């Protein structure tokens, strides 16, 4: 499974509010970036969290209906959110990884640590082969 985790160091909102905190969370992971000028990914996450808090089952069709956007756009963003490691799909339903935002972030952290461990080991081997001494 390929994960692309993007982290941006953005200052936390000075004003404490659920909406501002969620926007900061999404912006920190660059969920709405690039061509997503309407912040569709962030809107999907907001809707997903709302449905989860009400213990509703979530499908891409339901999200598309709630947000009044085409299912193809929803599925595009859901694929990206799945690739980031935030959520996963089982058949037609969508689940937040670990069941909560905190658990999802912990799992994403573990993913990134495994990647960095592998990169560090490869870098050490490359340094050794070409004769660069580590301090």
C-alpha positions in Angstrom: 0.0 0.0 0.0 1.4 3.4 -1.0 1.0 6.2 1.4 1.9 9.8 0.6 2.0 11.8 3.8 2.5 15.5 3.3 3.2 17.6 6.4 3.2 21.4 6.4 4.3 23.4 9.4 1.5 25.9 9.8 0.8 28.1 12.8 -2.1 26.9 14.9 -5.1 29.2 14.9 -5.0 31.7 17.7 -8.8 31.5 18.2 -9.9 28.2 19.5 -12.9 26.8 17.5 -13.7 23.5 16.1 -13.9 24.8 12.5 -10.6 26.6 12.7 -8.9 23.6 14.3 -10.3 21.3 11.6 -9.1 23.7 8.9 -5.7 23.8 10.4 -5.6 20.0 10.7 -6.5 19.6 7.0 -4.1 22.3 5.9 -1.3 20.8 7.9 -1.7 17.6 6.0 -2.2 19.5 2.7 -5.5 17.7 2.1 -6.8 20.7 0.2 -4.0 21.8 -2.0 -3.0 22.1 -5.6 -6.0 22.1 -7.8 -8.5 21.8 -5.0 -9.4 25.5 -4.9 -12.8 24.8 -3.4 -11.4 22.8 -0.5 -13.4 19.8 -1.4 -11.2 17.4 0.5 -11.7 19.4 3.7 -15.4 19.5 3.2 -15.4 15.7 2.7 -13.5 15.3 6.0 -15.9 17.7 7.8 -18.9 15.6 6.5 -17.1 12.3 7.3 -16.5 13.4 10.9 -20.0 14.6 11.3 -21.4 11.3 10.1 -19.0 9.4 12.3 -20.0 11.3 15.4 -23.6 10.3 14.7 -22.5 6.7 14.1 -23.8 6.7 10.6 -22.5 4.4 7.9 -20.6 6.4 5.3 -20.5 5.9 1.6 -19.1 8.0 -1.2 -22.7 8.4 -2.5 -23.9 9.8 0.8 -21.0 12.2 0.9 -21.6 13.4 -2.6 -25.3 13.9 -1.8 -24.6 15.8 1.4 -22.1 18.1 -0.3 -24.0 18.3 -3.6 -20.9 17.4 -5.7 -20.3 14.8 -8.3 -19.5 11.3 -7.0 -16.4 11.2 -9.3 -15.0 14.2 -7.5 -15.7 12.7 -4.1 -14.1 9.4 -5.1 -11.0 11.3 -6.4 -10.6 13.0 -3.0 -11.4 9.8 -1.1 -8.6 8.0 -3.0 -6.1 10.8 -2.1 -7.3 10.6 1.6 -6.9 6.9 1.5 -3.4 7.2 0.0 -2.5 9.6 2.8 -3.4 6.9 5.4 -6.2 9.0 7.0 -9.1 6.7 6.0 -9.8 3.4 4.3 -12.6 1.8 2.4 -14.2 -1.6 2.8 -16.5 -2.4 0.0 -18.7 0.7 -0.4 -18.2 2.1 3.1 -15.6 4.6 4.3 -13.9 4.4 7.7 -11.6 6.7 9.5 -8.3 4.8 10.2 -8.3 3.7 13.8 -11.8 5.1 14.4 -10.7 8.6 15.4 -8.6 11.4 14.2 -6.1 10.9 17.0 -5.7 7.2 16.2 -5.4 8.0 12.5 -2.6 10.5 13.1 -0.8 7.9 15.3 -1.0 5.3 12.6 0.2 7.8 10.0 3.1 8.7 12.3 4.1 5.0 12.6 4.0 4.8 8.8 6.3 7.8 8.4 8.7 6.5 11.1 9.0 3.2 9.2 9.7 5.1 6.0 12.3 7.2 7.7 14.0 4.2 9.3 14.3 2.5 5.9 15.6 5.7 4.3 18.1 6.2 7.2 19.4 2.6 6.8 19.8 3.0 3.0 21.5 6.4 3.5 24.0 4.9 5.9 24.8 2.1 3.5 25.2 4.5 0.6 27.5 6.7 2.7 29.6 3.7 3.6 29.9 2.5 0.0 31.0 5.9 -1.3 33.3 6.6 1.7 31.4 9.4 3.5 32.0 9.2 7.3 29.1 9.6 9.6 29.6 11.8 12.6 
